[in-house]
Amino acid sequence: MILIPVKDGETLEKALRKYKKKYERTGVLKEIRGRAFFTKPSVALREVKKKAIRRQAHYASENF
């Protein structure tokens, strides 16, 4: 459960914006989307390796 401290005089819109930002940071929605369909462990590992290779290539290109 996400708790948002609301100050006196704070508008509902501002409190709702705080809630949405905090909810987004927790990664709940990302996890739900990830669980929507099953990916085999070998495929998941392959994707992790691809991301690592892309990340390394990106950092290597920035340095030079």
C-alpha contacts under 8 A as a table, 3 or more apart, distances in Angstrom:
res1	aa1	res2	aa2	distance
2	I	19	Y	7.70
2	I	22	K	7.72
2	I	23	Y	7.32
4	I	15	A	7.43
4	I	18	K	7.26
4	I	19	Y	6.39
6	V	10	E	6.58
6	V	15	A	6.44
7	K	10	E	5.51
10	E	14	K	6.77
10	E	15	A	7.06
11	T	14	K	5.37
11	T	15	A	6.46
12	L	15	A	5.10
12	L	16	L	6.04
13	E	16	L	5.04
13	E	17	R	6.12
14	K	17	R	5.03
14	K	18	K	6.31
15	A	18	K	5.07
15	A	19	Y	6.25
16	L	19	Y	4.98
16	L	20	K	6.18
17	R	20	K	5.16
17	R	21	K	6.23
18	K	21	K	5.23
18	K	22	K	6.18
19	Y	22	K	5.18
19	Y	23	Y	6.01
20	K	23	Y	5.06
20	K	24	E	6.09
21	K	24	E	5.13
21	K	25	R	6.30
22	K	25	R	5.14
22	K	26	T	6.49
23	Y	26	T	5.38
23	Y	27	G	7.16
23	Y	28	V	7.17
24	E	27	G	5.73
24	E	28	V	7.18
24	E	29	L	7.20
27	G	30	K	5.21
27	G	31	E	6.25
28	V	31	E	5.18
28	V	32	I	6.25
29	L	32	I	5.09
29	L	33	R	6.26
30	K	33	R	5.22
30	K	34	G	6.19
31	E	34	G	4.94
31	E	35	R	6.22
32	I	35	R	5.16
32	I	36	A	6.32
33	R	36	A	5.20
34	G	37	F	6.85
35	R	38	F	6.62
39	T	43	V	6.41
39	T	44	A	6.37
40	K	43	V	5.29
40	K	44	A	6.31
41	P	44	A	5.03
41	P	45	L	6.12
42	S	45	L	5.16
42	S	46	R	6.20
43	V	46	R	5.00
43	V	47	E	6.28
44	A	47	E	5.15
44	A	48	V	6.34
45	L	48	V	5.07
45	L	49	K	6.27
46	R	49	K	5.16
46	R	50	K	6.22
47	E	50	K	5.02
47	E	51	K	6.22
48	V	51	K	5.20
48	V	52	A	6.28
49	K	52	A	5.05
49	K	53	I	6.22
50	K	53	I	5.15
50	K	54	R	6.23
51	K	54	R	5.12
51	K	55	R	6.04
52	A	55	R	5.04
52	A	56	Q	6.13
53	I	56	Q	5.19
53	I	57	A	6.17
54	R	57	A	5.12
54	R	58	H	6.11
55	R	58	H	5.09
55	R	59	Y	6.27
56	Q	59	Y	5.20
56	Q	60	A	6.03
57	A	60	A	5.05
57	A	61	S	6.15
58	H	61	S	5.26
58	H	62	E	6.40
59	Y	62	E	5.18
59	Y	63	N	6.52
60	A	63	N	5.49
60	A	64	F	6.93
61	S	64	F	5.67
